Amino acid sequence: MKQITLAKFAARALFNGGRNYQCGHFSFAERHQHSGGFGSFHWRWMSTMPDIKKDQQHSEEEEKKNEVVNNNSNNVVVSSYWGITRRKVVREDGTEWPWNCFMPWDTYHSDVSIDVTKHHVPKSFADKFAYRTVKFLRVFSDLYFKERYGCHAMMLETIAGVPGMVGGMLLHFKSLRKFEHSGGWIKALLEEAENERMHLMTMVELVKPSWHERLLVIVAQGVFFNAFFVFYLIWPKAAHRFVGYLEEEALISYTQHLKAIESGKVENVPAPAIAIDYWRLPKDATLKDVITVIRADEAHHRDVNHFASDIHHQGKQLKEAPAPIGYH
């Protein structure tokens, strides 16, 4: 009889959606304790349904809480496990700092009083090789860009940011291999590379490169990086002299750019916001101000690399002379 009664209750439960059924003065929940087998399994299955709903409801509440937290924190994603957050950074006037690529302590006033006309007269074979190589490459860039000063500057900066990174990287690895300090030259060269990159970020705001110019940048950077990497490994004193002469050509290009602005060939448009913050320029700064500070930076890079080459020419290593850190 017990088996027949249990079968009836089981059938009724299956056909009526798994509800609790009353049998006399006690429920099926109580009866299953005496029946075992299928009834016990069926009750356990039914008893999990409210827990699943509770879990779903709990997860939905957590999602809503997370959305509220994210909205309150200006849509900043916060990792509850790692705890990685960016602290609020403000300008000197109290307004929020808008840039993630550099911070207020990375900004500076460029020394525009630096002599931009200095030239290192090539003397040794390494000097002459570096000088003539740069002059040879200059011919192709002038033929391609002509008087498109903005595009020329953009291409120049994609190349100019390579030597500092290559030199800093190789000196970094050398320091790791030999367990020795670099005399600050790793930092000095990486500062140079970062400064050149900021020149590029500024020029991109002023000049919108076309697809074929972007393609040219990719090809030129790929070729130049690998060539300079080998060049620096084999002949560092010539490599630094090469960069010094490359910066001298950059000074010539930027001086021509300034003359074009002054003569009216190039419109003296307002300076991009990124340039105003990076060089601490006045709010009403113009393109002429931007080109002036970039030219001053290039003059500093010229001096640093000629200085590095002179150290090598004296038969010394860079670490034996203190590096000029902190200009940028």
Secondary structure as GFF3:
##gff-version 3
##sequence-region A 1 328
A	DSSP	alpha_helix	2	15	.	.	.	ID=ss1
A	DSSP	beta_strand	22	23	.	.	.	ID=ss2
A	DSSP	beta_strand	26	27	.	.	.	ID=ss3
A	DSSP	alpha_helix	28	35	.	.	.	ID=ss4
A	DSSP	alpha_helix	37	47	.	.	.	ID=ss5
A	DSSP	alpha_helix	49	72	.	.	.	ID=ss6
A	DSSP	three_ten_helix	104	106	.	.	.	ID=ss7
A	DSSP	alpha_helix	125	145	.	.	.	ID=ss8
A	DSSP	alpha_helix	149	178	.	.	.	ID=ss9
A	DSSP	alpha_helix	185	206	.	.	.	ID=ss10
A	DSSP	alpha_helix	211	234	.	.	.	ID=ss11
A	DSSP	alpha_helix	236	263	.	.	.	ID=ss12
A	DSSP	alpha_helix	273	278	.	.	.	ID=ss13
A	DSSP	alpha_helix	287	313	.	.	.	ID=ss14
A	DSSP	three_ten_helix	318	320	.	.	.	ID=ss15
###
